[in-house]
Amino acid sequence: MTVLCTDKTGTLTSAEIELAGSLALGGKPDERPALLAAICASLGGDKGSLDDALTKARPDAAKGWTRRGLLPFDYQRRMGAVLADGPEGLILIVKGAPEAVLAACATADGAPFDAAAREAANDEDSGPGRAGIARGGSRLAALVRRAARSPAGG
Protein backbone atom coordinates (compact mmCIF):
# COMPACT_ATOMS: atom_id res chain seq x y z
CA MET A 1 0.00 0.00 0.00
CA THR A 2 1.35 3.42 -0.88
CA VAL A 3 0.21 6.99 -0.70
CA LEU A 4 1.11 9.43 -3.41
CA CYS A 5 1.11 13.22 -3.00
CA THR A 6 0.93 15.80 -5.75
CA ASP A 7 1.40 19.51 -5.26
CA LYS A 8 -1.56 21.66 -6.27
CA THR A 9 0.44 24.86 -5.91
CA GLY A 10 -0.15 26.82 -9.08
CA THR A 11 -3.37 25.09 -10.08
CA LEU A 12 -5.26 28.37 -10.01
CA THR A 13 -2.61 30.27 -11.94
CA SER A 14 -1.27 27.69 -14.38
CA ALA A 15 -3.88 24.89 -14.19
CA GLU A 16 -1.12 22.33 -13.63
CA ILE A 17 -0.13 20.01 -10.83
CA GLU A 18 3.24 18.44 -10.18
CA LEU A 19 4.40 15.48 -8.17
CA ALA A 20 5.44 16.74 -4.73
CA GLY A 21 6.28 13.46 -3.04
CA SER A 22 5.82 9.75 -2.85
CA LEU A 23 5.13 7.95 0.41
CA ALA A 24 4.86 4.35 1.57
CA LEU A 25 2.06 3.22 3.86
CA GLY A 26 2.91 4.79 7.22
CA GLY A 27 4.11 8.03 5.66
CA LYS A 28 7.80 7.36 5.03
CA PRO A 29 9.24 8.81 1.81
CA ASP A 30 9.52 6.14 -0.86
CA GLU A 31 10.13 6.69 -4.60
CA ARG A 32 8.62 3.35 -5.65
CA PRO A 33 4.99 4.54 -5.53
CA ALA A 34 5.84 7.42 -7.89
CA LEU A 35 7.54 5.03 -10.29
CA LEU A 36 4.60 2.59 -10.29
CA ALA A 37 2.10 5.44 -10.60
CA ALA A 38 3.97 6.76 -13.64
CA ILE A 39 3.92 3.27 -15.20
CA CYS A 40 0.17 3.09 -14.55
CA ALA A 41 -0.41 6.59 -15.96
CA SER A 42 1.72 5.94 -19.04
CA LEU A 43 0.16 2.60 -19.91
CA GLY A 44 -3.44 3.18 -18.99
CA GLY A 45 -4.17 6.53 -17.46
CA ASP A 46 -6.95 8.85 -18.55
CA LYS A 47 -4.36 11.44 -19.58
CA GLY A 48 -5.81 14.01 -17.18
CA SER A 49 -3.76 16.43 -15.10
CA LEU A 50 -2.75 13.83 -12.49
CA ASP A 51 -1.49 11.40 -15.12
CA ASP A 52 0.33 14.23 -16.88
CA ALA A 53 2.08 15.16 -13.61
CA LEU A 54 3.04 11.54 -12.93
CA THR A 55 4.48 10.91 -16.37
CA LYS A 56 6.25 14.26 -16.40
CA ALA A 57 7.94 13.44 -13.08
CA ARG A 58 9.09 10.00 -14.30
CA PRO A 59 9.14 10.22 -18.13
CA ASP A 60 10.94 6.91 -18.70
CA ALA A 61 9.06 4.89 -16.07
CA ALA A 62 7.16 2.74 -18.57
CA LYS A 63 10.26 1.83 -20.59
CA GLY A 64 10.31 -1.96 -20.85
CA TRP A 65 6.68 -2.30 -19.70
CA THR A 66 3.70 -3.41 -21.82
CA ARG A 67 0.03 -3.07 -21.00
CA ARG A 68 -1.71 -6.45 -20.89
CA GLY A 69 -5.03 -5.23 -19.50
CA LEU A 70 -6.86 -2.07 -18.54
CA LEU A 71 -9.70 -1.12 -16.23
CA PRO A 72 -10.21 2.60 -16.96
CA PHE A 73 -10.76 5.04 -14.13
CA ASP A 74 -14.40 4.99 -13.10
CA TYR A 75 -15.90 7.90 -11.19
CA GLN A 76 -18.23 5.61 -9.23
CA ARG A 77 -15.47 3.18 -8.20
CA ARG A 78 -13.03 6.12 -7.92
CA MET A 79 -10.11 4.03 -9.18
CA GLY A 80 -8.64 2.50 -12.29
CA ALA A 81 -6.11 -0.24 -12.96
CA VAL A 82 -3.56 -1.47 -15.44
CA LEU A 83 -2.12 -4.95 -15.82
CA ALA A 84 1.52 -4.37 -16.73
CA ASP A 85 4.16 -6.81 -17.94
CA GLY A 86 7.80 -5.83 -17.62
CA PRO A 87 11.12 -6.31 -15.88
CA GLU A 88 9.41 -7.32 -12.60
CA GLY A 89 6.99 -9.70 -14.28
CA LEU A 90 3.25 -9.27 -14.50
CA ILE A 91 1.81 -6.84 -11.95
CA LEU A 92 -1.56 -5.26 -11.35
CA ILE A 93 -1.33 -1.55 -10.49
CA VAL A 94 -4.41 0.22 -9.08
CA LYS A 95 -4.56 4.01 -8.66
CA GLY A 96 -7.35 6.11 -7.23
CA ALA A 97 -8.99 7.83 -4.29
CA PRO A 98 -7.33 6.66 -1.05
CA GLU A 99 -10.54 5.61 0.69
CA ALA A 100 -11.71 3.60 -2.35
CA VAL A 101 -8.35 1.91 -2.92
CA LEU A 102 -7.89 1.09 0.78
CA ALA A 103 -11.36 -0.46 0.90
CA ALA A 104 -10.41 -2.83 -1.92
CA CYS A 105 -7.23 -4.14 -0.24
CA ALA A 106 -7.06 -7.51 1.49
CA THR A 107 -3.34 -7.47 2.40
CA ALA A 108 -0.57 -4.90 2.89
CA ASP A 109 3.11 -5.80 3.04
CA GLY A 110 2.15 -9.47 3.31
CA ALA A 111 -0.10 -9.00 6.34
CA PRO A 112 -3.91 -9.09 6.42
CA PHE A 113 -5.41 -5.67 5.75
CA ASP A 114 -8.52 -6.08 7.85
CA ALA A 115 -10.96 -3.47 9.14
CA ALA A 116 -8.62 -2.42 11.98
CA ALA A 117 -5.65 -2.02 9.62
CA ARG A 118 -7.81 -0.10 7.16
CA GLU A 119 -9.03 2.20 9.94
CA ALA A 120 -5.44 2.81 11.10
CA ALA A 121 -4.38 3.63 7.52
CA ASN A 122 -7.31 6.04 7.16
CA ASP A 123 -6.61 7.66 10.54
CA GLU A 124 -5.55 11.28 10.13
CA ASP A 125 -2.99 10.81 12.88
CA SER A 126 -1.21 7.87 11.24
CA GLY A 127 1.69 8.49 8.90
CA PRO A 128 1.71 11.96 7.41
CA GLY A 129 -2.00 12.53 8.07
CA ARG A 130 -4.13 12.67 4.94
CA ALA A 131 -6.14 15.65 6.14
CA GLY A 132 -2.99 17.61 6.96
CA ILE A 133 -1.53 16.92 3.54
CA ALA A 134 -4.77 18.01 1.87
CA ARG A 135 -4.95 21.17 3.99
CA GLY A 136 -1.42 21.95 2.83
CA GLY A 137 -2.71 22.14 -0.74
CA SER A 138 -1.77 18.69 -2.01
CA ARG A 139 -4.03 16.21 -3.73
CA LEU A 140 -3.71 12.61 -2.60
CA ALA A 141 -3.95 9.47 -4.66
CA ALA A 142 -3.39 5.92 -3.43
CA LEU A 143 -1.54 3.31 -5.38
CA VAL A 144 -1.43 -0.43 -4.75
CA ARG A 145 0.20 -3.22 -6.66
CA ARG A 146 0.41 -6.96 -6.54
CA ALA A 147 1.96 -9.70 -8.59
CA ALA A 148 -0.44 -11.16 -11.11
CA ARG A 149 -0.72 -14.46 -12.92
CA SER A 150 -0.81 -14.65 -16.69
CA PRO A 151 -4.34 -14.69 -18.08
CA ALA A 152 -5.55 -18.10 -19.29
CA GLY A 153 -4.27 -18.86 -22.74
CA GLY A 154 -1.71 -16.02 -22.59
VENFENWO-V916345 format. One record per backbone hydrogen bond with DSSP energy under -0.5 kcal/mol. CO is the residue of the C=O (numbers start at 1). NH is the residue of the N-H. E is the energy in kcal/mol with one decimal. If there is no record, write none. Layout:
co->[CO CO]
nh->[NH NH]
e->[E E]
//
This chain:
co->[1 2 3 4 5 5 6 6 7 8 10 10 10 11 18 21 22 23 24 28 31 32 33 34 35 36 37 38 39 40 41 48 49 50 51 52 53 54 56 58 60 62 66 69 71 74 74 78 79 80 81 82 82 83 83 84 85 86 89 89 90 91 91 92 93 94 95 96 97 97 98 99 100 101 102 106 108 111 112 114 115 116 117 118 119 123 126 129 130 131 132 133 134 137 139 141 142 143 144 146 151]
nh->[25 143 23 141 20 21 8 139 18 11 14 15 16 15 7 5 30 3 27 24 35 36 37 38 39 40 41 42 43 44 45 52 53 54 55 56 57 58 59 61 63 65 85 83 81 78 79 97 74 95 71 84 93 68 69 91 66 89 86 91 148 84 93 146 82 144 80 142 100 101 102 103 104 104 105 113 111 108 114 118 119 120 121 122 123 126 129 133 134 135 136 138 137 8 6 4 96 2 94 92 154]
e->[-1.7 -1.6 -2.6 -2.2 -1.1 -1.8 -0.5 -2.0 -1.7 -2.6 -3.6 -0.8 -0.6 -0.6 -3.4 -1.9 -3.1 -2.6 -2.5 -3.0 -1.9 -2.7 -2.6 -2.1 -2.0 -2.6 -2.7 -2.6 -2.5 -2.2 -1.5 -2.4 -2.2 -2.4 -2.5 -2.2 -1.9 -1.4 -0.6 -1.8 -1.6 -2.5 -2.8 -2.4 -2.9 -3.1 -0.8 -2.6 -1.5 -2.4 -2.9 -0.7 -2.8 -3.6 -1.3 -3.0 -2.5 -2.4 -1.5 -0.6 -2.8 -3.0 -0.5 -1.7 -2.3 -2.4 -2.3 -3.1 -0.6 -2.7 -2.8 -1.4 -0.9 -0.8 -1.2 -3.3 -2.0 -2.6 -0.8 -2.8 -2.4 -2.2 -2.3 -1.9 -1.2 -1.5 -1.6 -2.2 -2.5 -2.7 -1.4 -1.8 -1.8 -1.3 -2.1 -3.0 -2.1 -1.5 -2.8 -2.8 -2.3]
//
